[in-house]
Amino acid sequence: MPKRYVVFKWVIYAAATFLLLQVQTWALDYVELWGVTPFLAPMLVGVVSSYEGSLAGPLFALVFGVLCDLGTVSPASAFFTFIFTAAALAAALMAEHLFSPGFLCSLASTTVCYVITALGRLALLGSGAWEAGAFLALREFLVTLPLLLVVFPVYRWVHNKTTIEY
């Protein structure tokens, strides 16, 4: 595959991710259900990983995690970089071996990414706060999950338009 093509593919993925993050910033950050706001980042990592596999998915997550750590307040230094990369690797391996790319695969990959992100957050909390933190993570996942109906078609379109089968 020509290098030009790979660069083009990831520029399109970056543009789609930027647009979805604009939805997060300009709309979802103002929505509150069950005391939480939707958090798209683990979903974005999960869906891209379900399509791009165990090499490109974690690389996307690594870059995305670095940008999240630089642009947001994270619980620890390089938190999103480490957590998103690990989550993407787990989701991509699961997607490669258990599912074919599609909605069900994206749903499973997204769930894996949210669980690993929640476990990372819980590891930073004291043991007395685990129950409250786990319930908060569950509510965040349930509030964000319907947005998979928006995120999945965007990334499916990017994948279909930028993938050449040899």
C-alpha positions as CSV (number, residue, x, y, z in Angstrom):
1,M,0.0,0.0,0.0
2,P,1.5,3.4,-1.0
3,K,2.5,5.7,1.8
4,R,0.4,8.5,0.3
5,Y,-2.6,6.3,0.7
6,V,-1.9,5.4,4.3
7,V,-1.5,9.1,5.1
8,F,-4.8,10.0,3.3
9,K,-6.6,7.3,5.2
10,W,-5.5,8.5,8.6
11,V,-6.1,12.1,7.7
12,I,-9.7,11.1,7.0
13,Y,-9.9,9.2,10.3
14,A,-8.5,12.3,12.1
15,A,-11.1,14.6,10.5
16,A,-13.9,12.2,11.5
17,T,-12.5,12.1,15.0
18,F,-12.2,15.8,15.2
19,L,-15.9,16.2,14.1
20,L,-17.1,13.7,16.7
21,L,-15.1,15.5,19.3
22,Q,-16.7,18.8,18.3
23,V,-20.1,17.1,19.0
24,Q,-18.7,16.2,22.4
25,T,-17.5,19.7,23.1
26,W,-20.4,21.7,21.7
27,A,-23.4,19.5,22.5
28,L,-22.7,16.5,24.8
29,D,-20.8,18.4,27.5
30,Y,-24.0,20.3,28.2
31,V,-26.1,17.1,28.6
32,E,-26.5,15.5,31.9
33,L,-28.4,12.3,32.6
34,W,-28.2,10.4,35.9
35,G,-25.6,12.9,37.1
36,V,-23.1,12.2,34.3
37,T,-22.3,13.6,30.9
38,P,-21.6,11.3,27.9
39,F,-17.9,10.6,27.3
40,L,-17.2,9.6,23.7
41,A,-13.4,9.0,23.9
42,P,-13.5,5.3,24.8
43,M,-16.1,4.7,22.2
44,L,-14.0,6.3,19.5
45,V,-11.1,4.1,20.4
46,G,-13.2,1.0,20.5
47,V,-14.9,1.5,17.1
48,V,-11.6,2.4,15.3
49,S,-9.9,-0.6,16.9
50,S,-12.7,-2.9,15.8
51,Y,-12.0,-1.9,12.2
52,E,-8.3,-1.4,12.1
53,G,-7.0,-4.3,14.0
54,S,-4.3,-5.0,16.6
55,L,-1.6,-2.8,15.0
56,A,-3.3,0.3,13.7
57,G,-6.0,0.4,16.4
58,P,-3.5,0.7,19.3
59,L,-1.4,3.2,17.3
60,F,-4.5,5.4,16.8
61,A,-5.3,5.0,20.5
62,L,-1.8,6.0,21.5
63,V,-1.9,9.2,19.5
64,F,-5.5,9.9,20.6
65,G,-4.5,9.2,24.2
66,V,-1.6,11.6,24.0
67,L,-3.8,14.3,22.6
68,C,-6.5,13.7,25.3
69,D,-3.8,13.9,28.0
70,L,-2.5,17.2,26.6
71,G,-6.0,18.7,26.1
72,T,-7.9,17.6,29.2
73,V,-7.4,17.1,32.9
74,S,-6.7,13.5,33.4
75,P,-6.5,11.6,36.7
76,A,-2.8,10.9,36.4
77,S,0.1,11.7,34.1
78,A,-0.3,9.9,30.7
79,F,-3.5,8.2,32.0
80,F,-5.4,8.3,28.7
81,T,-2.3,7.4,26.7
82,F,-1.8,4.2,28.6
83,I,-5.4,3.2,29.2
84,F,-6.6,3.9,25.6
85,T,-3.6,2.0,24.1
86,A,-4.3,-1.0,26.4
87,A,-8.0,-0.9,25.7
88,A,-7.5,-0.6,21.9
89,L,-5.2,-3.6,21.9
90,A,-7.7,-5.7,23.9
91,A,-10.6,-4.6,21.8
92,A,-8.7,-5.2,18.5
93,L,-7.6,-8.6,19.5
94,M,-11.1,-9.5,20.5
95,A,-12.5,-8.1,17.3
96,E,-9.9,-10.0,15.2
97,H,-10.6,-13.4,16.8
98,L,-14.2,-13.3,17.9
99,F,-16.2,-11.1,15.5
100,S,-16.2,-9.8,12.0
101,P,-16.2,-6.0,11.7
102,G,-19.7,-4.6,12.1
103,F,-22.1,-3.1,14.6
104,L,-21.9,-6.1,17.1
105,C,-18.1,-6.0,16.9
106,S,-18.1,-2.2,17.6
107,L,-20.5,-2.7,20.5
108,A,-18.3,-5.3,22.0
109,S,-15.1,-3.3,21.4
110,T,-16.7,-0.2,22.9
111,T,-17.7,-2.1,26.0
112,V,-14.2,-3.5,26.4
113,C,-12.8,0.1,26.1
114,Y,-15.2,1.4,28.7
115,V,-14.5,-1.4,31.1
116,I,-10.7,-0.9,30.9
117,T,-11.1,2.9,31.2
118,A,-13.3,2.4,34.3
119,L,-10.8,-0.1,35.8
120,G,-8.0,2.4,35.3
121,R,-10.0,5.1,37.0
122,L,-10.9,2.8,39.9
123,A,-7.2,1.8,40.3
124,L,-6.5,5.5,41.1
125,L,-9.2,5.7,43.7
126,G,-8.9,4.6,47.2
127,S,-10.6,1.3,48.0
128,G,-13.4,3.0,49.9
129,A,-14.5,4.8,46.7
130,W,-14.6,1.7,44.4
131,E,-18.3,1.1,44.7
132,A,-19.3,4.7,43.9
133,G,-16.7,4.9,41.1
134,A,-18.0,1.7,39.6
135,F,-21.6,2.9,39.7
136,L,-20.5,6.2,38.2
137,A,-18.7,4.4,35.4
138,L,-21.7,2.2,34.7
139,R,-24.0,5.2,34.4
140,E,-21.5,7.0,32.1
141,F,-21.4,3.9,29.9
142,L,-25.2,3.6,29.7
143,V,-25.6,7.3,29.0
144,T,-23.0,7.2,26.2
145,L,-24.0,3.9,24.6
146,P,-26.8,5.1,22.5
147,L,-24.3,7.4,20.7
148,L,-22.8,4.3,19.1
149,L,-25.7,4.8,16.6
150,V,-23.9,8.0,15.5
151,V,-20.3,7.0,15.9
152,F,-20.5,3.6,14.2
153,P,-21.8,4.9,10.8
154,V,-19.2,7.6,10.7
155,Y,-16.3,5.3,11.2
156,R,-17.8,2.6,9.0
157,W,-18.1,5.1,6.2
158,V,-14.4,6.1,6.7
159,H,-13.3,2.5,6.8
160,N,-15.3,1.5,3.7
161,K,-14.1,4.5,1.7
162,T,-10.4,4.2,2.6
163,T,-9.8,0.5,2.6
164,I,-8.6,-1.3,-0.5
165,E,-8.9,-5.1,-0.5
166,Y,-6.0,-6.8,-2.3
